[in-house]
Amino acid sequence: MHILLIEDDRLLADSLRDFLMSEGFHVDVGYSGEEALDKTFQKKYDLYLFDINLSGESGLQIIKELKEADDDTPVIFITALTTLDTIAQAFELGAIDYIKKPFPPEELLIRIKSKFKQPQQQNFLTYENLQLDPTNHIVKVDGHPETIGEIQFKILQTLIENRNEIVPKERLLSHMNNPSDVALRVTINKLKNRYNLPIKNIRSKGYFLE
């Protein structure tokens, strides 16, 4: 993650930069609003850490100018000013958080990590225009979620996971509460008709999804 830190207290700015870089972040530092504008025009950042009470233009004013230039980079404000009016202005400008001076660097790290949690990887199954979410048992058709019974979902999931292979009938029957050849055929036909699936019955062996 690339961070732009703007803080006119050079000692604080440099110590925060060193701390965040030790945690694996890439950090550029500026000490004024003018430097902030120069750096944002030169490079794209993932996060802004801006002091509100800068000499010259305030951090709030700088962010307002950047927003007017269609810069939607998330910002966390660093401030000794915690009046309701200041906090309201910060969030009206799109701040995702603010932190009050003085603070330990570890608190800033916690706030950054909480705002940029990596989403858990979703292991979706796809087939033509279908997308299956095995974790939540959701089927999407052309991106639109549809309700489907648990047994139908498990059978559909098994067929898609083993596409172009013969899935033994016994394996599909194991997903059913009251397994029978007739019940399995009914379920397969419902899936074929509902999702226009090329499922073939391979006699005495099982089912095959092309």
C-alpha positions as CSV (number, residue, x, y, z in Angstrom):
1,M,0.0,0.0,0.0
2,H,1.3,3.5,-0.9
3,I,0.6,6.2,1.6
4,L,1.0,9.9,1.4
5,L,1.6,11.4,4.9
6,I,1.2,15.2,5.2
7,E,2.2,16.6,8.6
8,D,3.9,19.9,9.4
9,D,5.5,18.5,12.6
10,R,8.6,17.1,11.0
11,L,9.6,15.0,13.9
12,L,6.2,13.4,14.1
13,A,6.0,13.0,10.3
14,D,9.4,11.3,10.1
15,S,8.7,9.0,13.0
16,L,5.4,7.9,11.6
17,R,6.9,7.3,8.2
18,D,9.7,5.2,9.7
19,F,7.2,3.2,11.8
20,L,4.8,2.5,8.9
21,M,7.6,1.6,6.5
22,S,8.8,-0.9,9.1
23,E,5.3,-2.4,8.9
24,G,5.7,-2.9,5.1
25,F,4.0,0.2,3.8
26,H,5.4,2.6,1.2
27,V,5.2,6.1,2.6
28,D,5.9,9.5,1.1
29,V,6.1,12.5,3.4
30,G,5.2,16.1,2.8
31,Y,5.2,18.9,5.4
32,S,2.7,21.4,3.8
33,G,-0.4,21.7,1.8
34,E,1.6,22.8,-1.2
35,E,3.7,19.6,-1.0
36,A,0.5,17.6,-0.7
37,L,-0.9,18.9,-4.0
38,D,2.5,18.5,-5.8
39,K,2.8,14.8,-4.7
40,T,-0.8,13.9,-5.5
41,F,-0.4,15.2,-9.0
42,Q,2.8,13.1,-9.5
43,K,1.6,9.8,-8.1
44,K,-1.4,7.7,-7.3
45,Y,-1.8,6.8,-3.6
46,D,-3.9,4.2,-1.8
47,L,-4.4,6.3,1.4
48,Y,-3.8,9.9,2.5
49,L,-2.8,10.6,6.1
50,F,-3.3,14.4,6.4
51,D,-2.9,16.7,9.4
52,I,-5.9,19.1,9.6
53,N,-4.0,22.0,11.1
54,L,-1.3,22.6,8.5
55,S,0.4,25.9,8.0
56,G,-1.2,27.7,5.1
57,E,-4.1,25.7,3.7
58,S,-5.7,23.3,6.1
59,G,-5.8,19.5,5.5
60,L,-9.5,19.9,5.1
61,Q,-9.1,22.5,2.3
62,I,-6.5,20.3,0.5
63,I,-8.8,17.3,0.5
64,K,-11.7,19.5,-0.7
65,E,-9.5,20.6,-3.7
66,L,-8.5,17.0,-4.4
67,K,-12.1,15.9,-4.3
68,E,-13.1,18.6,-6.8
69,A,-10.4,17.2,-9.1
70,D,-12.1,13.8,-8.9
71,D,-9.5,12.3,-6.5
72,D,-11.4,9.8,-4.3
73,T,-8.4,8.5,-2.4
74,P,-9.4,7.5,1.1
75,V,-8.2,9.8,3.8
76,I,-7.5,9.5,7.5
77,F,-7.1,12.9,9.3
78,I,-4.6,13.5,12.0
79,T,-5.7,16.3,14.3
80,A,-5.5,18.0,17.6
81,L,-8.8,19.6,16.8
82,T,-11.7,17.5,17.9
83,T,-14.6,19.9,17.9
84,L,-17.8,18.5,16.5
85,D,-17.7,21.0,13.6
86,T,-14.2,19.9,12.6
87,I,-15.1,16.2,12.8
88,A,-18.3,16.8,10.8
89,Q,-16.3,18.7,8.1
90,A,-13.8,15.8,7.9
91,F,-16.5,13.2,7.3
92,E,-18.5,15.4,4.9
93,L,-15.3,15.4,2.8
94,G,-15.2,11.7,2.8
95,A,-12.8,10.9,5.6
96,I,-12.8,7.2,6.5
97,D,-11.4,7.9,10.0
98,Y,-9.6,10.4,12.1
99,I,-7.1,10.1,14.9
100,K,-6.5,12.6,17.8
101,K,-3.0,13.8,18.7
102,P,-1.1,12.6,20.7
103,F,-1.4,8.9,19.8
104,P,0.9,5.9,19.7
105,P,1.9,4.8,16.2
106,E,0.4,1.4,16.9
107,E,-3.0,2.9,17.2
108,L,-2.7,4.5,13.7
109,L,-1.6,1.1,12.4
110,I,-4.7,-0.6,13.9
111,R,-7.0,2.0,12.3
112,I,-5.3,1.6,8.9
113,K,-5.6,-2.2,9.0
114,S,-9.2,-2.1,10.1
115,K,-10.1,0.1,7.2
116,F,-8.3,-2.0,4.6
117,K,-9.0,-5.5,5.6
118,Q,-8.4,-8.0,2.8
119,P,-11.7,-9.6,1.9
120,Q,-11.7,-13.4,2.3
121,Q,-11.2,-15.1,-1.0
122,Q,-14.3,-16.4,-2.4
123,N,-14.1,-19.8,-4.2
124,F,-16.9,-19.5,-6.7
125,L,-17.7,-22.2,-9.2
126,T,-18.7,-21.1,-12.7
127,Y,-20.4,-22.8,-15.6
128,E,-21.6,-20.8,-18.6
129,N,-23.8,-18.1,-17.1
130,L,-24.0,-19.8,-13.7
131,Q,-22.0,-18.9,-10.6
132,L,-22.1,-21.0,-7.5
133,D,-21.1,-19.9,-4.0
134,P,-20.5,-23.2,-2.1
135,T,-20.0,-21.4,1.2
136,N,-23.4,-19.7,1.2
137,H,-25.3,-22.1,-1.1
138,I,-26.2,-19.3,-3.6
139,V,-26.6,-19.7,-7.3
140,K,-26.4,-16.7,-9.5
141,V,-27.7,-16.6,-13.1
142,D,-26.3,-13.8,-15.2
143,G,-25.2,-12.2,-11.9
144,H,-28.7,-12.5,-10.3
145,P,-29.1,-14.6,-7.2
146,E,-31.7,-17.3,-7.2
147,T,-33.1,-19.5,-4.4
148,I,-32.4,-23.2,-4.8
149,G,-32.9,-26.2,-2.5
150,E,-29.9,-27.7,-0.7
151,I,-30.1,-31.0,-2.4
152,Q,-30.4,-29.5,-5.9
153,F,-27.4,-27.2,-5.0
154,K,-25.2,-30.1,-3.9
155,I,-26.0,-32.1,-7.0
156,L,-25.4,-29.2,-9.3
157,Q,-22.2,-28.4,-7.5
158,T,-21.0,-32.0,-7.9
159,L,-21.8,-32.0,-11.6
160,I,-20.0,-28.7,-12.2
161,E,-17.0,-29.7,-10.2
162,N,-16.7,-32.8,-12.3
163,R,-17.8,-31.5,-15.7
164,N,-16.9,-33.6,-18.7
165,E,-16.6,-36.6,-16.4
166,I,-19.1,-39.3,-15.5
167,V,-20.3,-38.8,-11.9
168,P,-21.4,-42.1,-10.4
169,K,-25.1,-42.3,-9.6
170,E,-24.3,-43.4,-6.1
171,R,-22.3,-40.2,-5.4
172,L,-25.3,-38.1,-6.4
173,L,-27.7,-40.2,-4.4
174,S,-25.5,-39.6,-1.3
175,H,-26.7,-36.0,-1.3
176,M,-30.3,-37.0,-1.0
177,N,-32.3,-37.4,2.3
178,N,-34.5,-40.2,0.8
179,P,-32.4,-41.5,-2.1
180,S,-34.0,-43.3,-5.0
181,D,-33.4,-43.5,-8.8
182,V,-36.8,-41.8,-9.4
183,A,-36.0,-38.9,-7.0
184,L,-32.6,-38.4,-8.6
185,R,-34.1,-38.3,-12.1
186,V,-36.6,-35.8,-11.0
187,T,-33.9,-33.6,-9.5
188,I,-31.7,-33.8,-12.5
189,N,-34.6,-32.9,-14.8
190,K,-35.4,-29.9,-12.7
191,L,-31.8,-28.7,-13.0
192,K,-31.7,-29.4,-16.7
193,N,-34.9,-27.4,-17.4
194,R,-34.2,-24.6,-15.0
195,Y,-30.7,-23.8,-16.1
196,N,-30.8,-25.3,-19.6
197,L,-28.0,-27.7,-18.7
198,P,-26.6,-30.4,-21.1
199,I,-26.7,-33.2,-18.5
200,K,-26.7,-36.7,-19.9
201,N,-27.7,-40.0,-18.3
202,I,-25.1,-42.6,-18.9
203,R,-26.9,-45.9,-18.5
204,S,-25.7,-48.0,-15.5
205,K,-22.9,-45.5,-14.8
206,G,-24.1,-42.1,-13.8
207,Y,-24.6,-38.6,-15.1
208,F,-22.4,-36.4,-17.3
209,L,-22.3,-32.6,-17.6
210,E,-20.7,-31.4,-20.9
